[in-house]
Amino acid sequence: MPATIAAAAFGALLKVYDDIEDIPLIAQYATPHIIETLKALIIVSLTYVSLHDMNLPLIIFVANFLHYVIIDDHALSTDFYHAGMIVAFLLSIITFDLSKWDMTACGIVIILFLLGGYVDHKVFPEEYGWKKIVWRALCAITVLMLLPFTTCRVYYDILLFFLGYCILSVLLMTCAPWSEPSKEPSKEPSEKDIRLPMENST
């Protein structure tokens, strides 16, 4: 499997895990077996891409750490996200090659990541909604427009990661309103209904 496909798969799988408890469409399938399998696939896809592009785990680690410190102190809200940061850090060390390190490209990507994260967290704080769908869709379209002009491997892999993330996000958020359980009126008698016959009998 090409590393570029793995990069897109990594973004898509990460988004599914991120929404697995927030969106009813996938929450209904969130069995322990499914969740653990999903975690394994996320780590495998990240590892596979990292072996072909050592800049990616470094970007993932630094960008997410800065996002946690500067923008959202709940970004690492689960044990898996903490473990993922450790994995990204270890992969950065294991795969590091000074001759392949593109400091300028990494710096630009991290800055753009933080800017996008700030807009996403501050302007569209809701879990899902039409404004956030439009924002993520615009991000996906922008990535698609940039891909043909991308010659740097660092940009290409991270763009595909964002593309997978944004496309899954748009699909899940679009389906979310129709996947919510319908709120049918309760057929149980209310306290008032029970009390009235008793009052009438007196």
Secondary structure, 3 states (H helix, E strand, C coil): CCHHHHHHHHHHHHHHHHHCCCCHHHHCCCCHHHHHHHHHHHHHHHHHHHHHCCHHHHHHHHHHHHHHHHHCCCCCCCHHHHHHHHHHHHHHHHHCCHHHCCHHHHHHHHHHHHHHHHHHHHHCCCCCCHHHHHHHHHHHHHHHHHHHHCCCHHHHHHHHHHHHHHHHHHHHHHHHHHHCCCCCCCCCCCHHHHHHHHHHHC
